Amino acid sequence: AYARAGKAAGREPRAERVPQPSMSAAEAVQQAEAEGLTLVRTEGRGGFRGVAYQEGNRVTPYKAQIMEGGSLKYLGRFATAEEAALAYARAGKAAGREPRAERVPQPSMSAAEAVQQAEAEGLTLVRTEGRGGFRGVAYQEGNRVTPYKAQIMEGGSLKYLGRFATAEEAALAYARAGK
């Protein structure tokens, strides 16, 4: 009905959107190396900084976006995570930004080791009812490796202390910061 109405009004039917030819993952990595760009890996479903995976789109499930001037700028949808990461790296370079180094998790201590270390340093790990289990500790779903975040109020603002594998290790960081 719309197409008939469009023709009757003298309008051409809307053109089909033709997807741009995409690169393979290997081609995107090679291109990044050729341009001197770094594709920074992350633990998220997108696999790279600036890349999000969105279900429901089989052809281009990876979306690239970058913060620019305080707002999120959409860079496009891509068939591979590497191609999306390449778009992000290019946008970062165009904005004059150097890629931040990949965060390498510090070796973590077990819960028992953290408690033992707190005792050795004369620190108290204060238990709470919250999901973090200790004062200054928050539990965040979605990060299987380091789900516990430690923060402390300092000078009227919240200071980030890091992410940890166990609640006890995060509580130790909080106790040390509060010394």
N, C-alpha and C positions, 0 to 999 in steps of 0.2 A: 504494500500500500504506500509506504514512504517513497519507494523508488518511482512509482507511478506519479505521485504528487510532486516529486522533485522534477521529473521530466515535464510535467504539465506546466510547472512554474518556470521552465527554462533552465533549471539547474542540472548540472552533471552529477551522477551518483558519486558518493564519496569513494576515493580510491582505497583499495585494500592496503593495509600497512604491511610492507615487505620487510622482514627482519634483515638487518645488516649481516653480511657474512661474518662468522665469528672465527676466532683463533682457537686452536687446540690449547690445552693446558701447557704442553711443552713449548709451543710457539710463543705463548705469552711470556713464559719464563725466559726464553731465549731473547725475546724482544726487550724485556726489562734489563737483562744483562747488557745488551747492545747499547741501550740508552743510559746505562750507568745508574739504573733505578733499583731500589731495594723493595722487595715484596715482603712485608713483615707479617709473619705467621702469628695467629692467636688461637686460643682454645675454643672460641665461639663456633657456631655452626657454619659461618661464612668462611672460616679458616684463615682469614687475613684481615689485617686492620683496614677499616673502612668498607668492609664487605659484609652484607647480610644475606642469609639464605631464606628464601620465601617459598613455602610449599604452594602448590596449585598451578605453577607455571612450569611446565615440563621443558619448554624450549629455552627460556632464559630465567632460571630460578635464582640467580645471583644479582643483587643490587649493590651498586657502589654509590657512596655519598661521602661528603667531606664537610667539616665545619669551615665556614668562610665568613669572616666579618660577623661572627656571633650567631649565624644561622646555618642550618643544614642545607647544603647544595646537592641536589640530585645529579649524579653523573651518568646514570643509565642502567640498563639491565643486560646481563651477559649470560652466555651459555656455561662458562666455567668460572670458578672462583679465582683462578689465576688471571683471567682476562679482566675481571672486575677489579682485582688488586692492581693490575697494571694501570687501569684508568685512574684509580685513587692515587697511585704513586706519581703519575703524570700531573694530576691536578695539584698535588702537594708541591711538586717541583716548580710548576708554573706560578704558584703562590709564593715561591722562594723559601719553602720549608724543607728542612732536612728531616729524613725519617727518624722517628724515635727508635732507639734500640729495642730489640725484643726483650721483654722482661724475662729474666731467667729466675725461676723460683729458687729461693734459698733452701738449702737442705733443712728439712723440718725435723723437729724433735717429737718424740711420742708424747702422749698425754702424761705418762708417768715421769718421763724425763723433764718435762716442763715443770711439773709439781715439785720434783726433786730439786731442780735448779732454783725455783722460787724460795724453797726452804733454805738452800745453801746461801742465797743472797739476802735472807731475812725479810723476804717480801710475802705479803698475804694476797692470795687470789680470792677475791670476794665473790661468792656465788649469788646469783639472782634468779628470778623466776622466768626471765625472758628466754627466747630461743637460743641466744648466744650462751646462756648459762652462767656468765660472769659479768661483773661490772665492766663497762667499756667495750664489750664484745657483742657484735651483731652477726647473726647467721644469714647468709644470702644464698638462696637456691640458684642453681644454674652453673655454679662453679664447683665441679667435683673435686678438683685438686686442692683449692684453697678457699673453702666456703666461709671461713670465719674472718671477719674484719675487725680490727682494733682501732679505736678512736678515743681521743681525750679532749676535754675542753681546756683551752690554753689561751689566756688573754681575751676571753670573751668569744673566741671562735673555735670551731671544731678542727682538731688537727688529726689527720690521717696517719696511722702508725704502721699500716701494712695489712696484708692478707696472709692467713695461716691455715695449715692443714687441720689443726686441732683447736678446740676452744681454749684449752689450757695454755697452749703456746701463745695465742692471742692475748689471753689474760696476763701472761707473764710480760708481754710487751707493754700492756697498759700499766701494770704495776711498776715496771721500770721507769716509764715516762712520768709517773706520778710521784716518784721519789723526791 
